[in-house]
Amino acid sequence: MKFDKRAGDILVWAFLLSAPFWLPMIGSYVELGTRVVIYALAAMALNFLLGYTGVLSFGHAAYFGLGAYGTALTIKYVYPSTPLGMLVGIVLGTLAAAVIGPMIARLRGVYFAMCTIAFGQVFYFIAFQWFSLTGGDDGVSAWHRMPLDFGFTTLDILNDNKAFYYFVVAIFGICAAAMAFLLRSPFGRTLLAIRENERRARFLGIPVDWHIWMSWVVSCFFVSIAGTLFALMNDFVDPRALRWDQSGNFVIMAVLGGMRSFWGPLIGSAIFLVLQDYISSETENWMSFIGLFFVLVVLFFPRGVLGIIRRKATS
Amino acid sequence: MSLLQVKNVSKHFGSLIAVNDISMTVAPGELRAIIGPNGAGKTTFFNLITGFFTPTSGNIFFEDQDVTDLLPARRVWRGMARTFQVTEVFPELSVRENLRIAVEVAAGLRLRPWLSEADNGNIQSRVSELIDMGGLGGKADRQVGELAHGDQRSCEIMMALALKPRLLLLDEPTAGMGDQETYEITQLIRRLHKDSKLTIVLIEHDMRVVFHLADRIMVLDQGKFLADGTPPEIAANKAVQTAYLGQAA
């Protein structure tokens, strides 16, 4: 039996759209769903680079965090508007990635990964040290997301947690569609070419470094959108949002779920956060359980959880 | 006019001189073979022409333009395409996808986020054409990595052809192949040369293939130029015989 991709898409959307109704029934809560979707967007953005271009970044938290700080600072100090805050966050994250990109796009493998960590930590320390602007370790608090005013109607994403969930899912949907669209384009196929065989790609006339830079900027654009949503969800942001272990979480989610599958990182995000939610209420050492689970998946199912399902379905 | 002109190129790796002061001129429509014993510097010489390495000294002209310092991708844009000694394809993609990428890049569409119906149709028909030409009809939707070595090589050559090159460089096209596969690849190269009038430079170990195909042969030995001439001239050349068979012969 051949695995039907469309059926997979429908299943994913059925789950996402109905989540607020069944989450409370199974003893969970809507905010957990919101968190899963936001992290899923970050992990999928990372996977655009990791799974589809073959380049591992360990510094995506920086652009996630810049998105978050941009949103928080704009809403707190400039003008209390959710869309404006998001716009500033996205521009900030993407711009930083675009500027840093040329310095790392020539590097490969572990050198690329190390440099992304290094640049990521630069932003972490700026957020940590620039107390007058960012509040340092205390973070940016005493602000909150604003209801969305569409003119004819308002969506109260501030007080209605279901409304906020659907707002996040809508943004997630647009981003996922945009990424899927790009991956099916000639440009997307050049990225697959680079992942599959960089030497062949170069000798087909693809300027590889330049395409890696573009893939990096696209990936960081989407991760900074996730960052803005993260700030809005918490009505708060602190330097942990852009620390290296946050980058590591994105990588774990992508690999756990399956980095060769489009929806893999979503599954990874759900597993990671649900495990975290349940285990952390029992023990402080929840990370060691997730770590163990991660090691088992990597050892026995290198294509991730969705990779297993897909193999079962195709065989 | 020459299509490719290599003037006195050398390549040093530390104290090793891999290619020592070699010149070569290839006329349009010619099929030139480069032969030589192991370690003669053939592949290094190839890599200098295609931009994989830049020469320590000397110059390379393609269609009378100096391309010595151009990046590989830019040489491809000028009309040079190559294959590798160890087949370089996109193993986890299908034959069709492999060729499609090459066709899209050749059509200058590599940055397009979407395609018009017309573009899409043109690309697909060009891909089908290449699949037929390479004899890959029944295997177009299989992953290239799963195919037999000969089919992978054929796919690689078709990807190079998708670029519509004016100069095709083949590094040991029959390396590691059985008799039947060698025969098929040889026939393919012959068709490209005779029917499409494509200029081809190839490195080859299999002397039957070389003497069957080549218009001219250049012989290298230990990084140095040894001889250049038509197949009968090379076959009769004493220096070449010595290099291949050793002093005793």
Interface residues (C-beta under 8 A of the other chain):
Chain A: F181 L182 S185 P186 F187 R189 T190 L192 A193 E196 N197 R199 R200 R202 F203 L204 G205 I206 P207 V208 H211
Chain B: T50 L71 P72 A73 V76 W77 A81 R82 F84 E88 V89 F90 P91 E92 L93 E97 R100 I101 A102 E104 V105 A106 L109 R110 L111 R112 P113 W114 L115 E156 M159 L163
